[in-house]
């Protein structure tokens, strides 16, 4: 799923700074945009943000992609190791979602959907724990 991210400038215009393309990942559309402070808010211009809310989120996502590619070139990461890294990144995102859900849901931690997110997180934690023991 593709998404363009921008920064709302003081005079009301929007500066496009990055683009996510499904299967390819995130990349800067403005080569100097990484110089904004990490807490600079970005907005998804043509889709949902899917976890990208600041320049720091973009930096982290790009750094993660670059780390995977660098390691893959240096060490030829197996598909299993690549999947494990993606699962670890997913777990991080699930933690963030759960934190936000606690505030957004009417019943907070007692809401069924919050509890369901906890079950999913526990299942992924168990899966990762088993797979990390095998490595």
N, C-alpha and C positions, 0 to 999 in steps of 0.2 A: 504494500500500500504506500503510495507516494504522498509526501507532505512537504510543503514549503514553510519555512520558519522565518519570521521577521521581527524586527524591533520597531516599536512605535516611536518615532522621533518627536521632539518637542513641538514642532510646527504642524503636527498631525499626519505627516506622511509616514509610510512604512518602508523600511529598508529590509530587503530580503537578505538573509545572512547564511542560511543553510537549507539543504534539501535532503530528504530521506527518500530513497527509491527502494522498494521491496526487492530483496535478493542482493542488492548492492551495498546498502547501508547509508550512513549519513556522510555528507561532505559539505564543505564550505562553498557558498556561492560568492562570498566576498572574502578574499584571501586575508584581509586584515581584521575580520570580525572576531577572531579568537582573542584579540587584544582588549575587548570589552571586559569589564569586571565579571567574574563568574556568576555573581548574583543578578546580573542584568536579565530582566524578564524578556522572554520571547513569546510570540503568539503563533499558533498554527494558522496559516492563511487559507489553506484549501482542504483541510482534513482535520482529524482529531490529533491532539498532541502526543498521545501514546507515551507518556512519561517524560516528555521533553518540555520543560517550563522555563529554563534559564540557559544562558550561555554555558554555564558549568555543566549542565546536563549534556549539551552538545559536545563539549570538550571530552567529557567522560565517555560518551558513546563512541566518538571518533578514536579516542585513545584505546578503548577496548578493541575496536576493529583493527587498529594498527598493530596492537600487541599480538592479536591472533595471527595476523598476516606475517608479522616479523618472525614470530615463533614458528609458524608453519614453514617459512622459507629456511630458517636456521636449522630446525630440528625435524621437519616434515611431521607435523602433528597428525596423528591418526584421526580418523573420523570419530572414534569413540572419545578421544580426548577433547576434540572440538565440541562434541555434543555435551560433554561434562562441563566445559566452560560456559556454554550457552545456558545450561541448566542452572549453574551458579548465578549467572546474570539474571535469569528469570526469578530466582529465589529472592534476590535483592529487590527487584521490582515488585514482587508480591508483598514483601515487608512494607514497602512504601505505600502500596495500595491499601493494605490493611490499616496502616496508620491513618490514612485519609478517610477510609470508610468509617472508622470509629467516630469521627467528627460529623460526617455527612449523614449517617443513618440515624433515623429517629430514636431508636433504642440503644444506640451506641454499641458497646461490647455485647449487649444482650440480644441484639438483632440477629435473626436467623442467617442473614447473608454474611455478617461478620464472623459468626461461628463457622459457616461453610468455608470462608476464606482461610480460617485457622486450620481446618481439616486439610485443605489443599496444600497449605504451607507445610504442615506436619508430614504429609505424604511425600512431598518433594524433598524435605529435609532427610527423611528416612531413606529415600531412593539415593540421594547424593551420599549419605553416610555409607551405605552399602557399596556404592561404586568407588568411593574414595578408598575404602579398605581394600578393594581389589587391585588398585593401581600400585 
